[in-house]
Amino acid sequence: MATTPASLDHALPGTTAAVAPVPTALAGNRPLSIRPFFEDKSAAFWKLQAAGWTGYLVLRSVSSLSTSFTLQQIVPVIVESIVGYCITLLLSVLYGYYRRLPRVTGILLSIFTLGAGTFLYATLDAFSFSFIKLSAPGVDLSLLLGTLFLNFTVLAGWSALYFGINFYLLVEDQIDQMEHLEIQASSAQLAMLRYQLNPHFLFNTLNSISTLVLLKQTERANAMLSRLSSFLRYTLANEPTAHVTVAQEVETLKLYLEIEKMRFEDRLRPKFDIDPAVEKARLPSLLLQPLVENAIKYAVTPQEDGAEICVSARLVGDRVLLGVSDTGPGLLPNKNRPSLSTGVGIANIRERLAQAYPGDHRFAVRAMPAGGFGIEIEIPYQLEEPGR
């Protein structure tokens, strides 16, 4: 029915005029939405109301004028459309009020209002028809029954579409709220995982500074404090859930390794193999730092001559391949290599990857061919932060 699209929530006092936009990070996975049209509910209502009744007027006019074009044929159709337009405005006000009542009461009142509106529409339609076309204007039973079915069909269709559109907007709004809560929960979890890293690192570093102070090596202690300050300033500049470029992550690792270099000196031999093509690719901040810390703990510390730690990043198709490997003892036959002393290292990285790239990443632990231990991470090549 051409008139039924005018079923927007025009008269809902106290309701928000605009539907909340879909979070960008999740909207890309959903079908194209028509909700931008309903951002301003009031404007959308008037547009659909005008378009619906105009279409109804055109269809009824074409039907009435199929035989001959006379003023006596077109005027009743125009009056009928104007009356229907006004009655549906009244229905929208009443339906909006009923929605705030208990559900059963609202349904019963809506049905009663639809019946009363149909009877009023049919009465006015029959009277206007008799006034224009008949010599003795009036409303008789046969004329009223003749218009009743058509008027009921029009108003019932309008009402069905009114409630259908409002139900759609309500469901979409609830979906938006659920997605917003999911994003908040995911961000909170990512922040928690990120914050787990700092206490462990700070404990090790402050413990080393304390040892240097006890040994009266104040210059080295002061240098380590200065580098620790630079490292924390650099890392705290980003939000815990932020994604940084590979170049920024490498700079952070270099600051961290400068601090550790104060402890291990020549026993720690860092090496970076970074493909320039991936320097602008983004990844979760401090993603590789726990892996480097792991390598220091289990490759450099137990060996008298230390070990080499290699951090690599290269582009493979549309994927970024990250690696952290060492020349330490690797996986011992009788003992698995643990993650971190606090138990948050590798498990933490796995969880952060699952949160940042659900189902679109790879995390592999392997023994190096020349001896040692390696971890390989594969993530999508992205130049923008997810969700922007």
N, C-alpha and C positions, 0 to 999 in steps of 0.2 A: 504494500500500500504506500503510495507516494507520501502520505502525510506522516507516517510513523517515525521517520528519522528525527522528529523534533522531540526526542525523549530524554533530554539532558536534565541534570539536576539543577534546574534554574532557580528553584525556590527552596534552598536548604540553608536557612539562616544559621550562621555560626560555623559553617563548614569552610575548609580551606579552598581558596579559589583555584589554586594550581595543584596539579598532581606532582608529587615529588619525582624528579628525574631519576632515571635508572643509573646506578653507578657504572661508570664507563668500563671498569675492569670486567664487569659481568655482563653488561648489555651486549657486548659483541658476540656472545654465545647464544643470544636469544633472537627469535624472528623479529622482523621489522614491526615496530609498534606504531599504532595510530594515535597514541596518547599525546604527542605534541599538538594535535588539533584541539585537545581538551585541556591544554595548559590553563586557558582562561575559560572556565566553565560557562560563565554568563555569556561571553561572546559566542562560544560554540553553540549554546542553546538557541540564541536568536538567529544565528546563521542557518542551523538545521530547521528551525521552525519556519523561517521564511522560505528556504529551499523546498521543504516538504510540502507546505501548503501551496506554493506556487506550482510545483509539479502536479499536485492533486487538481488544481484549477485547470491546468493545461489538459490533463487527461480527461477530466469531466467535460471540458469545453469541446474537445475533439469528438468525444462520444456524442454529445448533444447536437453538434453542428454537422454530423455526418450526412444528414439529409438536406438541411438548408441552413443558411446563415441569417438569423433574424435576431433583433434585440430581445424579443420575447423569449428566445431560447437561451441566450447568454446571461441575462440578468439573474435568473434564479440560481445559476451555477456560481456566479460571483458572490451573491448573498450567502449561499450555502457555505462557500469556502471561508468567508469572513466570519460567519457564526462559528464554524468549526475551529478556526484559528483562535477566537476569543475563549471558547469553551476549553480548549486544551491548555491555554494559559491558566485558567482557573484550576484545571486538574493538576497542573504542575505544582501550583501553590499547595493544594490540599495533599497531594501525594508526598511532597516534601515534609509537610507537618506530620503526616502519619508515620513516617519513617522513624520519628523520635519516640513513638509510642511502643508499648509491648508488641511483640511480633504478631500474635493472634489478633489482637485488637486492630492493629494496622492493616492486616490482610482483610479482615471483615469490613472495615470502614472503606478500604480501597474498592472492594467489590460493590459495596452499596453506592459509593460515589460514581463508579463507572456506570451502574444502572441508572442513577439519577441523571447523570450527564447525558446518557444516551436518550433518555425520555425527553429531556429539555431540548436536545439537539433536534430530535425528530419532530417535536411540537413546533419549534421555530421554523424548521425547514418546511414542514407541511403548510404552516400559515403563510410563509413568504411565497410558496408555490401557488397557493390558492389566491392570494392577493394579487399576484402578477398575471396569472393565466386564467383564473375563473371569474365569472361575472359576479358571483356572490362569495366574497372572501369568508373563510372560516376553516375550522379544523374538524373534519369528521373522522370517524374510526377507520374507515377504509384507507383514507389518505395517510393517516398516522401510521397504520400498520405497513403501508407501502414504503414509507421512508425509514421505518424503525430498523429493519435488517441492515440496510446500507450504513446507517449512522452508527449502529452498534459495531459493525465490522471496522469502520474507520477508527472509532475511539478505542476499541479493544486492541487493534493493531498498534495504535499510537501508545497506549498504556504498556503493552508488552515490550515495545522497543524502549520506552522510557525506563522501565525497571531493568531491562536487559543491559542497557548502556551503563546505568548506575551500578549494577552488580559487577559488570566488567571493570569499571573504574575502582570499585572497592577491592576486588581481588588483586588488581594490578598494584594498588597502593599497599596492600598487605604483603605482596611479593617484594615490593621495594623495601619495605620495613625489614623483612626477613633478610634480604640481601645486604642491607645496611648493617644489620646486627652481625651477619656472618663476616663482613669485611672488618668490623670492629673487633670481633673475636679473633680473626686471623691476624690482624695488626697487633693485638695485645699478645698473642702467642709468639709472633715474630720478635716483638720487643723483649719478651721474657727470655727467649732463646739468646738474643743478642746480649742482654744484660748478664747472662750466666758467664760470658767469656771474661768480662772485665775484672771481677773479683779474683778469679784464678790467676790471671796475668799479673794483677797488682800485687797479689800475695808473693809470687815468685820474685818480682822485681824489688819490692820493698825489703824482702828478706835478703836479697843480694846487697842492697844499699846498707842495710843494718850490719851485714858481715864486713863490708868495706869500712864502715865507721868504727867497728870494734877493732879492726886491724889498723886503725889510724891512717887509712888511705883516703884522706879527705878529698883530695883532688879528683880521684876516680869516682868517689861517692857523689861529689858535686856535679861532675860531668854526667853521671848516670841520671841524677835527679833532673838535670837540665833536659836531657833527651827524653826522659819519661814525661816531662811537662809538654814537650813538643808533640810527642806521640798522642797524649790524651787530648791536647788541644785540637789536633788534626782529626782524631776519631770522633770526638764529641761534637764537632761541627755539623755532623750529619745526624738525621733522625735515625733511631734504632731500626726502623723498617725501610730506610732509604736504600736505593740502589746507586752504586757509584760506578765509574768507569774502571776498566781494567788498569788504566794508567794510574788512577787514584789509589786503587787497591795495592798496586805494586809500590807506590810511594809510601803507603802506610806500612807495608811489610819491611821496606828498607829502614824506616824509622825504628820499627820494632827490632830488627836485626842489629841495628847500631847499639841498641841497649844491651842485647844479648852478647854482642861482640865484646862489651866491656867485661863480661864474665868469663867468656871462653877464649878470647883473643884468637890466636891462629888455629885453635882446634875447630872453630866454626868457620866454614868456607862456603858462603852463599853464592849462588849462581842464578842468573835470571836469563831466560830464553823467551822473550816476548815478541810475537809477530806484530809488526806495526799495524797490520790490518785489523787487529782486535783491540787496539788501545782505547777506542771509543765505545766498545761494547760494554753493556752494563751487567752488573751482578750484585747480589746482596753484599752490603758493606761488611768487612771483617770476615768474609767467608773462608779465606785461606789461612788466616792467622792461627787458628787452632791447629791446623795441619802442620804448619811450620813449627809451632811450639811442640807438637808431638814428635816431630823429627829431631828437634833439639834434645828432648827428654830421652828418647830411646835410641838415638843414633850418635849424637855428639857426646852426651854425658857419660855413657858407659865405656867409651873407647878412649884410650890414652892419646891417640893421635887425632881424635875427633872424627868428623865426617863432612862430606860435601852435601849441601842441601840445594836442590835445583827446583826452581819455580818456573813453570813453562805455561805458555798460552798461545794457541794458534787457531786459525780459522779453518774449519773443514766443512765445505759447502756453506750451509746456512746455520752451522752449529759452531759454538765456541768450545774448544777442548782445553781444559785447565788441568795441570798436573803438579803435584808436589812429591818429590822423591828424594831419597838420601842414600848414602853409601854405608849405612850402618849394618848391624848384624842381621837385619831383616826379621822374618818370622822364624823364631826358634822352633825346632821340632817338637819340643815337649812343653812349650809355653806360648800361648797366643799373645801377640803384642796388644796391650791395653790401649785405651783411647787417651785419657788424661787422668791424672791422679784424682781429680774430682769426678770422673766418670761422665763428663759432659762434652767431650771433644767430638769424636766421630759421630756419636749418636745425635749430638747437637746439629752437626752439619747435615746429616741425613734429614732431620726434621725441618730444618730451614729450607732445604731444597724442595722438600715435599710441599711446604707452604707456599714457596715462591713460584715453583713450576710443577704443579700437580700433574703427574703422568707425562711430563715432558722434560725429563732429565735422566741422567745416568750417573751412578756413583759406583766406582769399582776400586777394590783393594787388590793389589797384586805384588808379587815378589819380583824384583828387578832382575834382568838376565845376568848382570855383572855382580849381583849381590846387593842387598839393601831392600828397602821397602818403598812402595809407591802407591799413590792414590790418584785416580783419574776422575775428573768431573766433566760431564758434557751437558751444556745448557743451550737454549736458543740464542741466536745472535740478535740482540735488541739494542737499539740506539736511544730509546726513550724509556723512562721509568714505566713499569707496568701500571696501568690505571690512569695514564695521562694521555 
